[in-house]
Amino acid sequence: MSEFVERMMKRALLLARRGVGKTSPNPAVGCVVVCNDAIVGEGWHRKAGTPHAEVHALRMAGERARGADVFVTLEPCAHYGKTPPCTDALIRAGVRRVFVGMTDPNPLVSGRGMAALRAAGIEVECGIMEAHCRMLNEPFIKHVSTGVPFVTLKSAMTLDGKTATASGDSKWVTNEKSRRYVHRLRATVDAVMVGVGTVLADDPQLTCRMGVRGRDPLRVIVDSRLRTPPTAALFTMKSPAKTLIACVQPDLPQARTLVDAGAEIVPCRESGGRVDLKDLVRELGRRGIQSVLLEGGRELAGTALREGIIDKYLLFYAPKILGGDDGFGLCAGSGPLLMSEAVRLRDVTVAKFGGDILVKGYPER
């Protein structure tokens, strides 16, 4: 891969990121059209049901697209959905070559787009910065391949691994920069999930605030026995986002009160007397939810870890030490007896938010 090809795909990736959080259930895609080593058109997918990245870029390029090279982060679609196939637009435009970041895992496309381009005499090269392109659309890839959403666990801890003091005080573990990042993260996911313990202790809003512009995610409360109070902030604030309450006893008397408050009750299978999280994420997947941000608390985090539903970890560490044997850790419940049984993370990266440190990684499967 030449330096120029990599530079153009980096530009396409940068464009694609503008659509993250806005295109679901479609993937975020960026496209660049190049003629005589100069960019003549570029675009990104902005919202499901609207023109795709390739169409925006070709419109900007106009006649200069004929004989041009195209750089696109995801294989162009070759089927009719809410919009016509992008392969038809590329063929009509008369482009010479198409550089593709990755094959589309959607069975409706999956190689057909590139095959259609090659059949029309267009050169196609795939796998340009593929790892970056896959990371961009982790939720889409997981959901279209398995039917279940991509789950990210976010937590904030002191350097000695405490998420709260012995009294349960957790405001605030991390600094304002870290918290603002989490609000930006909420704007990019389809749903945010917490346990009823977090609702009772913190009365969270689970919305995008702190100056972050974006849509509020769907709120999912794991509440096996329907202990969520109908007066919770989830129901009293102004937000177009809905609230789902996952439980195992939907016929409890308080169910009607919660429905009247604005919640949707979602019955799930029971596992150990609690909501079976695997059943819950399957139900969210059936509803088209591609990404879930798991924000707390320790009971939910521990169950999610043991059931193996977490796809990515985002762990913030603040430069603070509580000390002592008390306080609360990341996960409740029993852990392994042997270090060899610990969950190992791969592709670990570290970033700083002021004095806070963010450790990001993926569990080895």
C-alpha positions in Angstrom: 0.0 0.0 0.0 1.5 3.3 -1.1 1.7 6.3 1.2 -0.8 8.2 -1.0 -3.4 5.4 -0.8 -3.1 5.2 2.9 -3.4 9.0 3.2 -6.6 9.0 1.1 -8.1 6.1 3.2 -7.3 8.0 6.4 -9.2 11.0 4.9 -12.2 8.7 4.2 -12.1 7.3 7.7 -12.0 10.8 9.1 -15.1 11.7 7.1 -16.9 8.4 8.2 -16.4 9.3 11.8 -18.7 12.3 11.3 -21.6 9.9 10.9 -20.9 7.7 14.0 -23.9 7.7 16.2 -26.2 9.0 13.4 -26.4 6.2 10.8 -27.7 3.2 12.8 -28.8 0.7 11.7 -26.5 1.5 8.8 -22.7 1.6 9.1 -20.7 4.8 9.2 -19.0 5.2 5.8 -16.6 7.8 4.3 -15.7 8.2 0.6 -13.1 10.3 -1.3 -12.9 10.7 -5.1 -9.4 11.5 -6.4 -8.5 12.8 -9.9 -4.9 13.5 -10.9 -3.8 13.0 -7.2 -6.2 15.7 -6.1 -9.4 15.3 -4.1 -12.4 16.3 -6.2 -15.2 14.9 -4.2 -15.8 13.6 -0.7 -18.8 12.6 1.5 -20.0 10.5 4.3 -23.2 8.7 5.2 -25.2 11.1 7.4 -28.3 9.3 8.4 -30.1 6.0 7.6 -32.5 6.4 4.7 -30.4 9.2 3.1 -27.8 9.0 0.3 -24.7 7.0 1.1 -21.2 8.3 1.2 -20.4 7.4 -2.4 -23.3 9.4 -3.7 -22.4 12.5 -1.8 -18.8 12.2 -3.0 -19.7 11.6 -6.7 -22.1 14.6 -6.7 -19.4 16.8 -5.4 -17.0 15.5 -8.1 -19.4 15.8 -11.0 -17.8 15.1 -14.4 -14.3 14.9 -12.7 -15.3 11.5 -11.4 -14.8 9.9 -14.8 -11.6 8.0 -14.8 -11.0 8.9 -11.1 -10.0 6.7 -8.2 -12.4 6.2 -5.3 -11.5 5.5 -1.7 -14.3 4.1 0.5 -14.1 2.6 4.0 -16.7 -0.1 3.3 -17.6 -2.2 0.3 -20.2 -0.3 -1.8 -23.7 -1.8 -1.6 -25.1 -3.7 -4.6 -28.7 -4.0 -3.5 -31.8 -1.9 -3.3 -32.7 -0.8 0.2 -34.0 2.6 1.1 -31.6 4.0 -1.5 -30.4 2.6 -4.9 -27.1 0.6 -5.1 -23.9 2.6 -4.8 -22.3 0.3 -7.3 -24.7 1.5 -10.0 -23.7 5.1 -9.2 -20.0 4.3 -9.4 -20.4 2.5 -12.7 -22.5 5.3 -14.2 -19.9 7.9 -13.1 -17.2 6.0 -15.0 -14.7 5.7 -12.2 -11.4 3.8 -12.9 -10.5 2.2 -9.6 -12.1 1.7 -6.2 -10.0 1.2 -3.1 -12.1 -0.5 -0.4 -11.4 -0.6 3.3 -13.2 -3.8 4.1 -15.8 -6.3 2.8 -19.3 -5.6 4.0 -20.3 -8.4 6.4 -24.0 -7.8 5.5 -25.1 -11.0 3.6 -27.0 -8.8 1.2 -23.7 -7.3 0.1 -20.6 -9.4 1.2 -18.5 -9.4 -1.9 -21.4 -8.7 -4.4 -20.6 -5.0 -4.5 -17.0 -5.6 -5.5 -18.0 -8.3 -7.9 -20.4 -5.9 -9.7 -17.7 -3.3 -10.0 -15.2 -5.7 -11.5 -17.8 -7.0 -13.9 -18.1 -3.5 -15.2 -14.4 -3.2 -15.8 -13.5 -1.2 -12.7 -10.4 -2.2 -10.8 -11.0 -3.0 -7.1 -8.5 -3.4 -4.3 -9.8 -4.4 -0.9 -8.3 -4.4 2.6 -6.9 -0.9 2.8 -6.4 -0.1 6.5 -8.9 -2.8 7.2 -8.3 -2.9 11.0 -9.1 0.8 11.3 -12.2 0.4 9.1 -13.4 -2.6 11.2 -12.9 -0.7 14.4 -15.0 2.2 13.1 -18.0 0.0 12.7 -17.7 -2.6 15.5 -21.4 -2.4 16.5 -22.6 -2.8 12.9 -20.3 -5.7 12.2 -21.3 -7.5 15.4 -25.0 -7.0 14.9 -25.2 -7.9 11.3 -23.1 -11.0 11.8 -24.7 -12.3 15.0 -28.0 -10.5 15.6 -26.9 -9.2 19.0 -25.5 -5.8 19.9 -21.9 -4.8 20.6 -21.6 -4.2 24.4 -19.0 -1.8 25.9 -18.4 -1.7 29.6 -17.5 1.7 31.0 -16.4 2.2 34.6 -14.4 4.8 36.6 -12.1 3.7 39.5 -9.4 5.0 41.8 -5.9 3.7 41.3 -6.6 1.0 43.9 -9.6 -0.2 41.9 -12.5 1.3 43.9 -15.6 2.7 42.1 -17.1 4.1 45.3 -16.3 4.6 49.0 -17.6 2.3 51.8 -20.6 4.6 52.1 -21.3 4.3 48.4 -20.2 7.8 47.5 -19.0 7.9 43.9 -19.3 11.6 42.9 -17.0 12.2 41.4 -14.3 9.6 40.8 -13.0 11.1 37.6 -12.5 14.6 36.3 -14.7 16.7 34.1 -12.8 15.8 30.9 -13.4 12.1 31.5 -17.1 12.7 32.2 -17.5 14.8 29.1 -16.0 12.0 27.0 -18.6 9.6 28.4 -21.4 12.0 27.4 -19.9 12.1 23.9 -19.8 8.3 24.0 -23.5 8.2 24.9 -24.3 10.2 21.8 -22.7 7.5 19.6 -24.5 4.4 21.0 -28.0 3.1 20.5 -28.6 2.2 24.2 -27.2 2.8 27.6 -27.7 0.2 30.3 -27.6 0.3 34.1 -28.9 -1.9 37.0 -31.7 -0.9 39.3 -29.1 -0.4 42.1 -27.6 2.5 40.2 -31.1 4.0 39.7 -31.8 3.8 43.4 -28.4 5.1 44.5 -27.8 7.8 41.9 -31.1 8.6 40.2 -29.2 9.1 36.9 -30.6 10.8 33.8 -28.5 8.8 31.3 -28.7 11.5 28.7 -26.1 13.6 26.7 -25.2 16.7 28.7 -22.1 18.7 29.5 -22.4 20.7 26.3 -22.5 17.5 24.1 -24.9 17.8 21.1 -26.4 14.5 20.0 -29.4 12.3 20.5 -30.0 10.6 23.8 -29.7 6.8 23.7 -32.4 4.4 24.6 -32.3 3.8 28.4 -32.3 0.1 29.5 -32.7 -0.6 33.2 -32.0 -4.2 34.4 -34.6 -4.5 37.2 -35.5 -8.1 37.9 -38.2 -7.3 40.6 -39.3 -3.9 39.3 -37.9 -1.8 42.1 -37.5 1.3 39.9 -39.5 4.2 41.4 -41.9 5.9 39.0 -40.6 9.2 40.3 -37.1 8.5 39.0 -35.4 11.2 36.9 -35.6 8.8 33.9 -39.3 9.6 33.7 -39.5 13.3 34.8 -36.9 14.9 32.5 -37.4 16.1 28.9 -35.9 13.6 26.5 -37.3 11.9 23.3 -35.4 8.7 24.3 -37.5 5.8 25.7 -36.9 3.8 28.8 -37.0 0.0 28.8 -37.1 -2.0 32.1 -36.0 -5.6 31.8 -37.5 -7.8 34.5 -38.4 -11.5 35.2 -41.8 -10.8 36.8 -43.8 -8.5 34.4 -47.1 -9.2 36.2 -46.1 -7.5 39.5 -48.5 -4.8 40.6 -46.0 -2.0 40.1 -45.6 -2.8 36.4 -48.7 -0.7 35.5 -47.4 2.2 37.6 -44.1 2.1 35.7 -45.9 1.9 32.3 -48.0 4.9 33.2 -44.8 6.7 34.1 -43.5 6.1 30.6 -41.5 2.8 30.8 -41.8 -0.2 28.6 -41.6 -3.5 30.5 -39.5 -6.1 28.8 -39.9 -9.6 30.3 -36.7 -11.8 30.1 -35.7 -15.2 31.0 -34.5 -15.8 34.6 -31.0 -16.9 35.5 -30.2 -17.3 39.1 -33.2 -15.3 40.1 -32.2 -12.4 37.9 -32.6 -11.2 34.4 -30.6 -13.4 32.0 -28.4 -10.8 30.3 -27.8 -13.0 27.2 -31.6 -13.2 26.7 -31.8 -9.4 27.2 -29.1 -8.5 24.6 -30.7 -10.9 22.1 -34.0 -9.1 22.6 -32.3 -5.7 22.1 -30.7 -7.1 18.9 -34.1 -8.1 17.6 -35.2 -4.5 18.2 -32.3 -3.3 15.9 -30.1 -2.1 18.8 -26.5 -2.4 17.5 -24.5 -0.9 20.4 -25.0 -0.9 24.2 -23.0 1.2 26.7 -22.9 -0.7 30.0 -22.5 2.0 32.7 -23.1 0.3 36.0 -23.1 -0.8 38.6 -21.0 -3.5 40.1 -23.7 -6.1 40.2 -24.5 -5.6 36.5 -20.8 -5.5 35.6 -20.0 -8.7 37.5 -22.9 -10.6 35.9 -22.0 -9.2 32.4 -18.4 -10.3 32.8 -19.3 -13.8 34.0 -21.8 -14.3 31.2 -19.3 -13.1 28.6 -21.4 -10.5 26.9 -18.8 -7.7 27.1 -17.1 -6.9 23.8 -15.0 -3.9 24.9 -13.7 -2.4 28.2 -13.3 1.3 28.8 -11.8 1.7 32.3 -11.0 5.1 33.7 -8.5 5.4 36.5 -8.4 8.6 38.5 -5.2 9.6 40.4 -6.8 8.9 43.8 -6.3 6.1 46.4 -9.1 5.2 48.9 -7.1 2.5 50.7 -8.6 0.0 53.1 -10.5 -3.3 52.6 -13.9 -1.5 52.3 -15.3 0.4 49.4 -16.7 -1.0 46.1 -14.8 -2.6 43.3 -15.6 -3.0 39.6 -17.5 -6.2 39.8 -19.7 -7.8 42.5 -20.0 -11.6 43.0 -17.5 -14.4 43.0 -14.4 -14.3 40.7 -12.0 -17.1 39.6 -9.7 -18.8 42.1 -6.7 -18.9 39.7 -5.0 -16.0 38.0 -4.9 -18.2 34.8 -8.7 -17.9 34.7 -8.7 -14.1 34.6 -10.2 -12.3 31.6 -7.3 -11.2 29.5 -7.5 -8.1 27.3 -6.0 -7.7 23.9 -5.2 -4.6 21.7 -4.9 -2.5 24.9 -4.5 1.2 24.5 -4.0 4.0 27.0 -5.1 7.6 26.8 -5.0 10.6 29.2 -7.8 12.9 30.1 -6.1 15.5 32.2 -4.9 13.5 35.2 -7.2 10.6 34.5 -6.1 7.5 32.5 -8.4 5.6 30.2 -7.5 1.9 29.5 -9.3 0.4 26.5 -9.2 -3.2 25.5 -11.0 -6.2 24.1 -11.5 -9.6 25.9 -9.7 -12.5 24.4 -12.3 -15.0 23.1 
